[in-house]
């Protein structure tokens, strides 16, 4: 069986952690690193596991047919894989880029979104400032349902985060480039929808994939629309 190449941009410590994990889980497979392969050996590799790989390194593997990303986000790799497929002949299998959908990743993202939303809602920055000055002064806190949290992005991570926010009691809105049907959430789409959404948003969460269409969507002009 052909070896599996592990292409990444991690430091040595994290690389070793992953390699040890792979050794435990992939008992009948051989994982190799790109720098250990000659160009002729690289040309025989068909399977890869990647984590934000350098596009220049990917070019050394023209015959990849299956590439498994360790992360959910693969937007930065799409152009590289298009180039790989363009250079393939009609009798070669196209390269398939597969992203990871991990329920645990969605759970931890939802926890982070909820944590930071509560951090702002409960005026924690102001209390930290008071603490540094040895001051204790209660700060009024409105009812949680009056706080509008808007989530940009309605993928796996966005939906998990919105569910956590709803469960906590926040009023939740969502936005995506195209219309979608959402439950228990006011949904907006397109350029006009984004303006409407931002004008009513107290806390803004961005979980959009980074693509040409979303690059610099959050900027001085859009942030100026927030209350």
C-alpha distance (Angstrom), angle and dihedral (degrees) to the residues before:
residue distance angle dihedral
X1 . . .
X2 3.80 . .
X3 3.77 118.5 .
X4 3.80 122.2 -107.6
X5 3.79 115.8 -124.4
X6 3.80 119.2 -141.5
X7 3.82 110.0 -148.8
X8 3.78 118.7 -177.7
X9 3.80 147.0 133.8
X10 3.82 97.5 -127.3
X11 3.78 127.7 129.7
X12 3.81 119.1 -104.8
X13 3.80 94.0 -97.4
X14 3.81 94.9 55.4
X15 3.79 91.4 41.4
X16 3.80 89.7 57.5
X17 3.80 91.7 48.2
X18 3.80 91.1 53.9
X19 3.80 94.0 44.4
X20 3.81 91.0 52.5
X21 3.80 89.6 49.4
X22 3.79 91.8 49.6
X23 3.82 90.1 49.9
X24 3.80 88.1 56.4
X25 3.80 97.2 46.0
X26 3.80 103.9 31.9
X27 3.77 99.3 51.4
X28 3.81 96.7 161.1
X29 3.80 97.6 41.6
X30 3.78 133.6 84.7
X31 3.80 117.1 -137.9
X32 3.78 119.9 -161.2
X33 3.79 135.3 -178.1
X34 3.83 121.4 -123.5
X35 3.80 94.4 -119.3
X36 3.80 91.1 59.9
X37 3.81 93.1 60.1
X38 3.77 131.7 81.3
X39 3.80 118.4 -136.8
X40 3.80 91.1 -102.4
X41 3.80 91.1 51.4
X42 3.81 90.6 47.0
X43 3.80 89.6 54.4
X44 3.81 89.4 61.4
X45 3.81 95.0 53.8
X46 3.82 114.4 105.8
X47 3.81 102.3 167.2
X48 3.79 129.2 58.8
X49 3.78 139.7 174.5
X50 3.79 111.0 -154.7
X51 3.79 141.8 -174.7
X52 3.80 113.0 -171.0
X53 3.80 92.1 -38.7
X54 3.78 123.8 -159.3
X55 3.85 106.7 -105.0
X56 3.80 90.1 -137.6
X57 3.80 90.2 58.2
X58 3.80 91.1 49.6
X59 3.78 90.2 57.1
X60 3.80 88.9 67.7
X61 3.82 89.2 66.8
X62 3.82 105.5 60.5
X63 3.81 95.5 160.7
X64 3.80 100.6 55.3
X65 3.81 111.7 137.6
X66 3.82 100.8 173.3
X67 3.79 126.2 34.2
X68 3.79 119.1 179.5
X69 3.80 116.5 -161.4
X70 3.79 118.2 -149.3
X71 3.81 89.5 -148.5
X72 3.79 133.2 63.0
X73 3.81 92.2 -129.2
X74 3.81 114.5 75.5
X75 3.81 99.7 155.3
X76 3.79 94.3 112.3
X77 3.81 90.1 56.4
X78 3.80 100.1 48.6
X79 3.81 95.8 88.3
X80 3.79 91.8 49.0
X81 3.79 91.8 53.2
X82 3.76 92.6 47.1
X83 3.79 87.7 55.7
X84 3.81 90.8 49.9
X85 3.79 91.2 53.8
X86 3.81 94.2 44.7
X87 3.79 89.5 57.7
X88 3.81 93.6 50.8
X89 3.77 122.4 97.2
X90 3.81 121.8 -120.4
X91 3.81 92.4 -102.2
X92 3.82 93.4 55.3
X93 3.79 123.3 90.9
X94 3.81 112.8 -110.4
X95 3.78 118.9 -115.0
X96 3.81 112.6 -101.7
X97 3.81 115.9 -150.3
X98 3.81 111.2 -155.9
X99 3.78 122.6 -168.8
X100 3.77 126.9 -155.3
X101 3.80 120.4 -108.6
X102 3.78 104.8 -169.4
X103 3.83 120.6 175.8
X104 3.80 88.8 -153.7
X105 3.81 91.0 55.3
X106 3.81 90.2 52.1
X107 3.82 89.6 48.4
X108 3.79 94.1 51.7
X109 3.81 91.5 46.3
X110 3.80 90.4 51.1
X111 3.81 89.4 50.7
X112 3.81 90.9 51.5
X113 3.81 92.8 48.2
X114 3.81 91.6 48.7
X115 3.81 92.3 45.9
X116 3.80 94.5 53.1
X117 3.82 92.8 42.1
X118 3.82 90.6 54.0
X119 3.81 89.3 43.7
X120 3.80 89.2 60.4
X121 3.80 97.2 36.0
X122 3.81 92.7 53.0
X123 3.83 92.4 48.2
X124 3.80 93.5 -118.7
X125 3.85 94.2 158.4
X126 3.81 89.4 57.8
X127 3.80 92.2 47.2
X128 3.81 90.7 49.9
X129 3.79 88.4 53.0
X130 3.81 90.8 49.0
X131 3.79 90.6 48.6
X132 3.79 91.8 54.1
X133 3.82 87.7 54.4
X134 3.82 93.4 43.7
X135 3.79 90.7 -116.9
X136 3.81 126.9 139.6
X137 3.79 114.1 -164.7
X138 3.83 120.2 150.6
X139 3.80 112.4 -125.7
X140 3.82 118.8 -146.1
X141 3.80 112.7 -109.7
X142 3.83 120.6 -160.7
X143 3.80 122.9 -138.0
X144 3.79 109.2 -74.8
X145 3.81 93.4 -124.5
X146 3.81 89.4 63.2
X147 3.82 90.7 62.2
X148 3.81 112.7 92.3
X149 3.79 114.1 -150.6
X150 3.80 114.8 -171.3
X151 3.80 122.5 -160.4
X152 3.79 119.6 -158.3
X153 3.79 107.0 -151.9
X154 3.79 129.1 40.0
X155 3.80 101.6 -152.4
X156 3.81 127.2 115.8
X157 3.81 93.0 -67.6
X158 3.79 93.9 44.3
X159 3.81 94.5 50.1
X160 3.81 92.8 47.8
X161 3.81 90.4 49.4
X162 3.79 93.4 47.9
X163 3.81 91.4 50.9
X164 3.81 90.4 53.0
X165 3.81 91.5 49.2
X166 3.81 92.7 48.0
X167 3.79 91.3 48.9
X168 3.81 89.4 53.0
X169 3.81 90.8 53.0
X170 3.81 104.2 -104.9
X171 3.79 121.0 140.1
X172 3.80 103.0 -114.9
X173 3.79 131.8 -155.3
X174 3.79 129.3 180.0
X175 3.79 137.9 -159.3
X176 3.77 135.6 -163.7
X177 3.79 133.0 163.9
X178 3.81 91.6 -108.2
X179 3.84 129.3 39.2
X180 3.80 118.2 -89.0
X181 3.78 135.6 177.5
X182 3.79 111.1 -116.1
X183 3.81 130.5 -177.8
X184 3.83 119.8 -133.0
X185 3.81 89.7 -4.4
X186 3.81 131.8 98.2
X187 3.80 102.8 -128.1
X188 3.80 127.4 -155.3
X189 3.78 131.3 -178.0
X190 3.78 141.5 -176.3
X191 3.80 129.2 22.5
X192 3.81 95.4 -57.8
X193 3.77 91.9 46.7
X194 3.79 90.8 52.7
X195 3.81 91.4 54.5
X196 3.81 91.2 49.7
X197 3.79 91.6 47.6
X198 3.79 96.1 48.4
X199 3.80 92.7 49.2
X200 3.82 90.0 62.6
X201 3.82 100.2 36.5
X202 3.80 124.0 115.1
X203 3.81 96.7 174.3
X204 3.80 121.8 24.0
X205 3.81 122.9 -156.6
X206 3.81 120.4 -171.4
X207 3.81 115.8 -157.6
X208 3.79 97.2 151.9
X209 3.79 121.3 135.7
X210 3.80 112.7 -110.3
X211 3.80 106.0 -109.7
X212 3.80 136.0 143.2
X213 3.81 87.6 -92.4
X214 3.81 95.3 52.2
X215 3.81 99.8 35.7
X216 3.83 108.1 124.1
X217 3.80 91.9 -4.1
X218 3.79 85.6 138.2
X219 3.80 104.9 62.0
X220 3.78 141.7 130.4
X221 3.81 92.9 -72.6
X222 3.79 96.7 49.5
X223 3.81 93.5 42.7
X224 3.82 89.5 51.2
X225 3.82 88.4 63.8
X226 3.81 92.1 65.7
X227 3.82 116.1 101.8
